[in-house]
Amino acid sequence: MPDDLTGKAPLPERIGAPANGMPGVTVGEPVALGRMSLFFVFILAAVVFWLIHAGDWQKWWLEDLHVYSYSLLGWLAGNNPYNNSLSPLFFLYPPAFLYLARFVEFVLPQHWGEEAYFVIHIIATLGLPLVLARYYFRQTWLGPLFALLLFFASPRFTGVLALCGLNVASTLYCLAFLAAVPGLRRNRWQWFYLAVFLAAIIKITFLALLLLPFLAGRRQWKGMLACIAAVLGINFAEAVGNPELYKGYQWALKQGILVQQQFGYGVFGMLATYHHRQGTPLGALPYVGFVVMAALIGVMMLRLRRRLEIASDVERWGSLTSSGIWLALVVVTVVLANPREMQYDVDIALVAAFVLWVYGLKTKRLLGLMVVLFLPSVVVPLVVLNPHMHGIYETLLVLAGFGLGYWRLWRDSGIHCDALVSPLVQTAQMVSASSVGLPS
């Protein structure tokens, strides 16, 4: 049967590769869990969540929505939105966020802004794991219910924290990943670039999403550079057009991140927090460490991409975007490229990392693996006293999943490289021998 993307016969029919035509999904995958089992685990996870967070859930319930609403209403009333009246919380978004929010407030009926944002956030956050499971990871065992379970019952219940905090990042991620689907299918990324532009003028770290067309698309340099230039142009226009407001934004970033030590719990956050514990000012080490890590992962991904292109023996772009394991690695790379990882970033990477753990370990015990990966997160707050670093375990879990999945995919793709190269070498030897009249 022809491949939907390339028009050629799928790879397994030609060289005996895994069932989806690419190294990365093996024959004899784990079996999808039944609905009753999933419902039971959902109930069990809800009970565990309540036992852990019964005393502190009010601290982060609707936390970011309150900051957004207070800052926007204050700005519309003529006040400076960048102030310390909500300390230790600060409004950490550029003026573009205020302008977009004012436009939405103008379009919607009066006093509907918060309600509309709440509904959109819930839909987008619930949709995130469904979009990733269906259009990116595409594992036979990863149905909609199990994808939701992985997302919300992830270590430390990171997905629930993101859902209840109402940070705008979850909506922006869902919009971007959904807009990238035409790019994955037909290499058409225009809607994706528009989504990234809107996301990055609100949070510039969303430029890391451009790694998606870089690693999963073809010849996307112009679109990527245009998107980056547009985002930088908006930031420059904000600084020039309203310098006082933009200075307030820079002040809020300093107060909310540096002074409050809200560095996130990625590699940058770990190094920055270590520096602070030593009583030294934030120096170059966190930045250098993050850049080295990002560069190393980038080089690794480019090498693996080249290896997969050789192993697939089909049209390059179609083969890569049909591999759920490759796209899981890409999604993890996108999140790790964000210097300030928070719960609404890592919740996405944890689902991708679980796919890589299953693939790397070749296990069929999905719930067992899920429990084993979850349990240490309960102990972390007892060991790590800094509340800003309670998510360090999730980051380490994502890094380990990336390494395991990368190693397994590299190894599996090598098998298929040999299967492809050997016949080519033999053919070349036969042609060479016949051309000089020697017996082959």
N, C-alpha and C positions, 0 to 999 in steps of 0.2 A: 504494500500500500504506500502511496507517495507521502512524503512528509509535508505537513501543512505549510511549513515556512519555506522549504527549499525546493519542493517538487520532486525530490529524489526519494528513493526507497530509504526507510529508516535504517540507521546504522546497524542494529542487531541483525537485520536480514543480510547484511553484507560481511560483517566481521565478527558477529557473535558478541556484540557489546551489550551493556545493560539494557533494561527494558525500555528506557525512554530515549534511546539513541545517543546518549552521552555517558561517559564515565561519571558516576555520581549517584545513580539510583540502581541498586542491585536487585537481581532476581531474588525472590523470597523476602520481600519487605515485611515489616511488621504489619499485622492485621489491624484494621481500624476498630476502635473500641465501640461496643454497643451503647445505645442511648441510655439504657438503665444504669449501666456502669458509670457513665459520664455524669448523669444526674446525681447519683450517689456521691461521687467525688466532689461535685459542685457543692452539695450540702455540707459535706465534711470540711471542705475548704472554707466555707462561710463560717462554720463554727470555730475553726482554728483562728480565722481572721478576727472574729469577735473576742476570743479569749486573749489574743495578743494586743489588740488595739482598742479594747473597750474603754480604757482610761485616757486615751490621747487622741482619738479620732477627731474631736472637736477643734483641735489645734490647727489641723490642715484642711478641714471641711470647707470648701468654697473659698479657700485662702486667696487664690489669685484673682478670682472674680471680684472679691471685695476691693482689692488693690486697683483693678481696672476701673471699676465703677466710681470709686472715690476720686481717683486721679482725673478721670474724664470729666466728671461733674464739676470738680474744682476748676479745671481748665476752662470749661464752658462758662463758668461764673467769673472768669477773669483772674483766677489764682494760679500760682505756679504749681504745676503737677509734680515737679521734682523737689520734694521737701521731705523732712524727717518726721512728719506727723504720724506716720504708721510704723515708725522704727520698732523692730529691726527689719521690717519689710520696706522695700523701696520700689518705685515705679521704674523699671529698668528698660524701657522701650523708647525708641527715638520718636521725634515729633511726627514722623509718617504714620505711626500707629494712632496717634491722636486724630490726625486728619482723616484717616480711613474710618475710625470709630465714629467721628462726627458725621461723616457721610452716611454711614449705616443708620445712625440714630435719626438722621433727617428723613431717610427713606421709610423706615418702619413707623408704625403708629406710635403715638406718644406712650412712653413708659413700657414699651415692649422690648427694649434693648437687652436687658438682663435675661428676660425669659427666652428670647430668641437665641441668645448666645448659649444659654444653658442647654437648650434642646439640640442645637447644632453640635455642641461639644460632646454630648452623650452619643449622638448618632455617629459622629466621626471617630470617637474612641472605640465604640463597639465595632465600627467598620474596619478599623485598622488591621486587626488580626485576620479578618475575613478576606480582605483584599490581598494581604501578603500570602495567605495560605492558598488562595485560588489562582492568583496571577503570577506569583513569584516562586514559592517553594514547591507547590504542585506535587506533594507526596501523597500516595494512595491512602496512607494511614492518617493523614492530617485533614480530617473533616471539619466543618464549621464549628461544631460544638467543642471538639477537642482543641481547636485553635483558640477559641474563647477561654477555655479552661487554662491553657498554657499561658495566655496573656494575663489573666486576672489572678490566677493562683501561682504566679511565678514567684521566685524567691523574694521574701519580704513583702509579697503582695504588691510588687512594683506597679503592675497595671491598675490595681485598685487605687493606689496613691495618685497615679496620674489622672484617673477618672474623677476622683473626688476633689482634687486640687483645682481643676478647671483651668489649667494653663493652656494658652492658645496654641502651644506647640503641637498638641495632639491633633487638632483640626488641620494645622498646616501640613503635618506629616501625611495625614490621610489624603488631603487634596493633592499633594505632590506625588505620592505613590500611585494614586488612581490616575493622575494625568500622565504618568509614565507608561501606562499599559500600551497605548498605540506605539510608543517608542520601542518597547520590547517586541511587539508583534510585527511592526512594519517599518521600524527605524524612523518614525515620525515623532519628533520630540517638541514640536512647537508649543503645545499646551503645557507640557512639563516645564519648559523654560518660563512660561508666563506664571505658573504656580510657584516656581522657585523664586522668581523675581518678587512676587507679592510676599512670600515668606521671608526672604532675605532682607527686605527693607524694614521688616518688623524685627527679625532676629538675623543678624548678618551671618551667624554660624550656620544658617541653612544653606549657605553656598557649598557646604560639604556634599549636599545632594547631587551636585554636578558630577560627582564621581560615578553616578549611575549611568549616564550616557557615555562617559569616558570609558567605563569598563564593560558596558553591555550594549553599546551602540557602535555605529560606524561613522567615521569622518564627521565628528560633531564639534570640531574645534571652533568653527565660526559661531555656532549657537552658544557654546559655553562662554567664549570670550565676550560675546555681545551681552549675555546675561550678567556677567561679572561687571562689565563696564557700566551697564544700566544701573546696577545696585550702587556702585561707587559714585556714579553721577548723582543719584538721589541723595546720598549722604553728603556729598559736596554742596548740593543745592540747599539742603537743610542748614548746613553750617554757615553758608553765606546769606541765605534768605532770612533766617531768624537766629542770629548768633547767640542771643541770650538764652533762648529755649534750648538750643543745642548744647550750650555750656552746662545748663541744668541737667541735661541728659548725661553728659560725661561725669558730672559730679555725682549723680545718682549711681552710675556704674561703679565708681570708686567706692562709694559708701556701702552699696549693697553687696559688692563682691570682695573687694580688698579689705575694707574695715571689718565687715561682718564675717570674713573668712569663708564666704560661700563660693568656694572654688569648684564645686562639683566633686564627683568621685571617680573621674577618669584618671588617666596617667598624669595629666597636668595637675589635677586636684590633689592627687596623692603626694606629688613632689612639693607642691606649694604648701600643703598642710604640714609636711615634714619640716620644711624651712621655717614655718611659723613656730612649730614646737621647739625648734632649736633656738628661738629668740632672735633670729636674724631676719632682716628685711627680705622681701620677695626679690630674689636675684634672677640671674639668667638660667639657673639650673632647670626650673620647671619648664621654661620655654624651650630650651635646648633638648631636654628629655622628650618632650612632646613631639617636637619636630623630627627627632631621630626615630621615634616610634612610628610616626606617620609615614616617613620616608621609607622605612624598612618594610612596612606593610604594603606600601605602594609598589615597591620593587618586586616584592614577593608575588603580588597579584598580577603584575605585568608578565612575570616569568611563567606563572601558572596559566595565564591566558594564552600565551604563545604555545605552551605545551598542549593545551586542550585543542587549540586550533589545528595542530598537527594530528592529534589523535582522532579528531572527529571525522575527518575526511569528507566533510560536507561544507556547504557554503558557510563561511566563518561566522557571520553575525547570527544566522538562524540557529546554528548549533549551540552557541553559548547561551542564548536566551531561552533555549528549550531545556537547559539544565537547571533544575531547582536547587541543586547543591551549589553550583556556581553563583546563582543569584543570592542564595543565603550568605555566602561569603562576601558578596558585594554589599548587601544590606549591613552586615556587621562592620565592614570597612567604612561605610558612610557614617555610622554612629561613632566609631572610634576616632574618626577624623574631626569630631567636634571636641574642642578643647575643654568645654565645660559641660560634662555629661551630668544630666539630672534624671530623675525617675521617668520623666516623659520622653527621654531619649533611650534609656537603657531598656525600658519595657519592650520596645521594638526589637532591640538586639537580642534580648533573652529568648524570644520565640525563634529567631533565626539560629541562635546558638544551640537551642535544643534540637533543631533539625540536624545540625552539624554533629552534635553529640550522638544522636541515634545513628547517623551514617558512619561516623568514625568508629564507634564501638560495635557496629553491626548487631545491635541488640533488638530484640522483639519485645522486651519487657518495658513498655512505655511508661506505665504508671510507676513501676519500680524505680526507673531512672528519674522520673519526675520527683518522687519522694526523696530519693538520695540527694538530688541537687538542691532540694528545697530546705531540708532540715538544718544544714549549717547556718542558714540565714537567720534562724531563730536565736542562735547562740551569739551571733556577731554583735548585737547591741550590748551584750554582757562583757564582751572582750574589748570592743572599740568604744571608748568612752565619749569620743567626739561625735555628737549627733549628726554633724555635717558629713561624716565619713561612714555612716552605717551602710551605704550602698557600695562600699569597696568590694564586698564579696561578689556582688552582681558583675562588676567590671572584670574581676578575676575569672569569673565563670565564663563570661563572654570571650575573654582572651584565650582561655583554655579550649573552649569550643571551636574558636577560629583556628587555633593551632592543630587541634585534632582533625577537624574536617579538612583543613588544607593538606595535612600530611597524607590522609587517606585518599583524597582526590588526586594528589600528585602521584601517589603510588599506583592507583588504578589507571590513571591516564598513561602511565609508563607502559603498562601491559598492552594497551591498545596501540601505543606508538610502535611497539615491537611487532604487533600483528600487522600493522600497515607497512612498516618500513622493510621488513624482511622480504615480502614478495616483490617490492620495488627493486631492492638490491639484486635479488635473483634474476629478475627480468633484465636489469641493466647489464649483469654479467653475461647473460645469454646473448643479448644484442651485441655486446662488445666482442664476444668470442666468435659469433657468426660473421661479424664484419671483417675479421682477419683470417677467416677460414679455419678456425680451430674448433675441435669438438667441444660442446658445452658440457 
